[in-house]
Amino acid sequence: MDQTDIIQKTADYIRAEFSDDSSGHDWWHIYRVWKNAIAICKIEKADPIIVQLAALLHDLDDWKFNETGDETPLRARAWLDSHHVSPAVADSVCEIIEHISYKGAGVKNKMDSLEGFIVQDADRLDAIGAIGIGRAFAYGGYKNRMMYDPDSPPHMHASFEEYKNSKSATINHFYEKLLLLKDRMNTQTAKRIAEERHNVMLKFLDQFMLEWEGSDISGETEER
């Protein structure tokens, strides 16, 4: 099987697997990560096969959606092996998948390859900005979390276990993760894009708090 075929077969497989997702980790999230990773890869001149396979498979073993709670890429490895992807490429892809996720504010990023940096950046870019806002609330609803709880402040998790077991409200997630991603991008391309998307979130949070307190209508009430 040539490289074009394995990429297309992988895309078809992942689209079928994630077609019914309602958590913000659906096929279209993966599609955006895939396309953004390709674009960054061209600029950074990394291995496009490793980048594309890792981008397409990056959520298949996500800890948030399996019983083990870790990201050992068992399903991704099985898929790659069943399609006779070379061991070197399969190892690189699985290494990226295992380390791609954000695991807490105080947890060190263990990604160590250019291809991994690119896929991680593409995934993180889709977690911020306007789409990131939408995905945050989709996931919060999926996990039955409160939208906002003024009595439960954000917490900067020091370990993966702490982060994994958190039940905090969706607004807290912005402070615990999303607003931190701008400064945790790996490539210059992603850093540039992240600046604007970060500002979109800041504006949203300002407006959210205005509406939460009713401050945005006080002027209108006085005029009446």
C-alpha positions as CSV (number, residue, x, y, z in Angstrom):
1,M,0.0,0.0,0.0
2,D,1.5,3.4,-1.0
3,Q,1.5,6.5,1.2
4,T,-1.5,8.1,-0.4
5,D,-3.6,5.0,0.1
6,I,-2.8,4.6,3.8
7,I,-3.5,8.2,4.5
8,Q,-6.9,8.0,2.7
9,K,-7.8,4.7,4.4
10,T,-6.9,6.1,7.8
11,A,-9.0,9.3,7.1
12,D,-12.0,7.1,6.1
13,Y,-11.5,4.9,9.2
14,I,-11.3,7.8,11.6
15,R,-14.3,9.6,10.0
16,A,-16.4,6.5,10.5
17,E,-15.2,6.1,14.1
18,F,-15.9,9.7,15.2
19,S,-18.9,10.5,13.1
20,D,-21.3,10.5,16.0
21,D,-19.1,12.3,18.6
22,S,-20.8,15.2,20.5
23,S,-17.9,16.0,22.8
24,G,-16.0,18.4,20.5
25,H,-13.7,15.6,19.5
26,D,-15.7,14.7,16.4
27,W,-14.4,14.0,12.9
28,W,-14.4,17.7,11.9
29,H,-12.1,18.4,14.8
30,I,-9.7,15.7,13.6
31,Y,-10.1,17.0,10.0
32,R,-9.1,20.5,11.1
33,V,-6.1,19.2,13.1
34,W,-5.1,17.2,10.0
35,K,-5.3,20.1,7.6
36,N,-3.5,22.5,10.0
37,A,-0.8,20.0,10.6
38,I,-0.2,19.6,6.9
39,A,0.1,23.4,6.5
40,I,2.5,23.7,9.4
41,C,4.5,20.7,8.2
42,K,5.1,22.3,4.8
43,I,6.6,25.4,6.5
44,E,8.6,23.4,9.1
45,K,9.7,20.8,6.5
46,A,9.0,17.7,8.6
47,D,8.0,14.2,7.6
48,P,4.5,14.5,6.1
49,I,3.6,10.9,6.5
50,I,4.3,10.8,10.2
51,V,2.6,14.1,10.7
52,Q,-0.6,13.1,8.8
53,L,-1.0,9.7,10.4
54,A,-0.4,11.1,13.8
55,A,-2.9,13.9,13.2
56,L,-5.5,11.5,12.0
57,L,-5.1,9.0,14.8
58,H,-4.3,11.4,17.6
59,D,-7.7,11.0,19.4
60,L,-8.2,7.3,18.8
61,D,-6.7,6.3,22.2
62,D,-7.5,9.6,24.0
63,W,-7.5,9.0,27.8
64,K,-10.8,11.0,28.1
65,F,-12.6,8.3,26.2
66,N,-11.2,4.9,27.3
67,E,-11.5,2.9,30.5
68,T,-7.8,2.7,31.3
69,G,-7.5,6.5,31.6
70,D,-4.2,6.6,29.8
71,E,-3.1,7.1,26.2
72,T,-1.2,4.0,25.4
73,P,-1.9,3.9,21.6
74,L,-3.2,0.3,21.4
75,R,-5.8,1.0,18.7
76,A,-3.6,3.2,16.7
77,R,-0.8,0.6,16.8
78,A,-3.1,-2.1,15.7
79,W,-4.4,0.0,12.8
80,L,-0.9,0.8,11.6
81,D,0.4,-2.8,12.0
82,S,-2.6,-4.2,10.1
83,H,-1.8,-1.9,7.2
84,H,1.9,-2.8,7.2
85,V,3.1,0.7,8.0
86,S,6.9,0.5,8.6
87,P,7.9,-0.1,12.2
88,A,9.9,3.2,12.3
89,V,6.9,5.3,11.1
90,A,4.5,3.4,13.4
91,D,6.8,4.0,16.4
92,S,7.1,7.7,15.6
93,V,3.3,8.1,15.2
94,C,2.5,6.2,18.4
95,E,5.1,8.2,20.3
96,I,3.4,11.4,19.2
97,I,-0.1,10.1,20.2
98,E,1.1,9.1,23.7
99,H,2.5,12.6,24.4
100,I,0.2,14.9,22.5
101,S,-2.3,15.8,25.2
102,Y,-2.1,18.6,27.7
103,K,-2.0,17.0,31.1
104,G,-2.1,19.9,33.6
105,A,-0.6,23.3,34.1
106,G,2.3,22.0,36.1
107,V,3.1,18.9,33.9
108,K,6.0,19.1,31.6
109,N,5.5,18.6,27.8
110,K,7.3,15.3,26.9
111,M,7.0,15.8,23.1
112,D,10.5,15.7,21.6
113,S,10.2,15.5,17.8
114,L,9.5,18.1,15.1
115,E,6.6,16.0,13.8
116,G,5.2,15.8,17.3
117,F,5.5,19.5,17.9
118,I,3.6,20.1,14.7
119,V,0.7,17.8,15.4
120,Q,0.5,19.0,19.0
121,D,0.4,22.6,17.8
122,A,-2.3,21.8,15.3
123,D,-4.4,20.1,18.0
124,R,-3.9,23.0,20.4
125,L,-4.8,25.6,17.9
126,D,-8.2,23.9,17.5
127,A,-8.6,24.2,21.3
128,I,-8.5,28.0,21.3
129,G,-10.2,30.8,19.5
130,A,-13.8,30.8,18.4
131,I,-13.9,27.0,17.7
132,G,-12.0,26.3,21.0
133,I,-14.8,28.2,22.9
134,G,-17.4,26.1,21.2
135,R,-15.6,22.9,21.8
136,A,-15.0,23.7,25.5
137,F,-18.7,24.1,26.1
138,A,-19.5,21.0,24.0
139,Y,-17.2,18.9,26.1
140,G,-18.5,20.5,29.3
141,G,-22.1,19.5,28.3
142,Y,-20.9,16.0,27.4
143,K,-19.4,15.6,30.9
144,N,-22.4,17.2,32.6
145,R,-20.3,20.0,34.0
146,M,-21.6,23.4,35.1
147,M,-21.0,26.3,32.7
148,Y,-19.6,28.5,35.5
149,D,-19.5,28.3,39.3
150,P,-18.3,31.5,41.0
151,D,-17.7,29.5,44.2
152,S,-15.3,27.1,42.6
153,P,-12.2,29.0,41.4
154,P,-9.7,27.6,38.7
155,H,-6.9,25.3,39.9
156,M,-3.5,24.9,38.3
157,H,-3.1,21.1,38.4
158,A,0.3,19.9,39.4
159,S,-0.1,16.3,38.1
160,F,-1.8,14.4,35.3
161,E,-3.9,12.5,37.9
162,E,-5.1,15.8,39.4
163,Y,-6.0,17.2,36.0
164,K,-7.6,14.0,34.9
165,N,-9.9,13.8,37.9
166,S,-10.9,17.4,37.8
167,K,-14.7,18.1,37.6
168,S,-14.5,21.9,37.5
169,A,-16.8,24.1,35.5
170,T,-16.2,24.9,31.8
171,I,-15.2,28.5,32.4
172,N,-12.4,27.3,34.8
173,H,-11.1,25.2,31.9
174,F,-10.1,28.4,30.1
175,Y,-7.8,29.4,33.0
176,E,-6.6,25.9,33.7
177,K,-5.7,25.1,30.1
178,L,-6.9,27.2,27.2
179,L,-5.4,30.5,28.1
180,L,-2.1,28.8,28.8
181,L,-1.7,27.3,25.3
182,K,-0.6,30.4,23.5
183,D,2.7,30.3,25.4
184,R,3.1,26.6,25.0
185,M,3.0,26.4,21.2
186,N,6.1,24.8,19.7
187,T,6.5,26.2,16.2
188,Q,6.7,29.8,15.1
189,T,3.7,29.4,12.7
190,A,1.5,28.2,15.6
191,K,2.7,30.9,17.9
192,R,1.7,33.5,15.4
193,I,-1.8,32.1,14.8
194,A,-2.3,31.5,18.6
195,E,-2.0,35.2,19.4
196,E,-5.2,36.2,17.6
197,R,-7.1,33.2,18.8
198,H,-6.0,33.9,22.4
199,N,-7.4,37.4,22.1
200,V,-10.7,36.1,20.9
201,M,-11.0,34.0,24.1
202,L,-10.1,37.0,26.3
203,K,-12.8,39.1,24.7
204,F,-15.3,36.3,25.1
205,L,-14.5,35.9,28.8
206,D,-14.8,39.6,29.4
207,Q,-18.2,39.6,27.8
208,F,-19.3,36.5,29.6
209,M,-18.5,38.0,33.0
210,L,-20.3,41.2,32.0
211,E,-23.5,39.3,31.1
212,W,-23.1,37.0,34.2
213,E,-23.2,40.1,36.4
214,G,-25.8,41.9,34.3
215,S,-23.3,44.8,33.9
216,D,-24.0,45.1,30.2
217,I,-27.6,46.0,30.7
218,S,-27.3,48.4,33.6
219,G,-26.8,51.4,31.3
220,E,-29.9,50.3,29.2
221,T,-32.0,50.1,32.4
222,E,-31.0,53.5,33.6
223,E,-31.9,55.1,30.2
224,R,-35.4,53.7,30.5
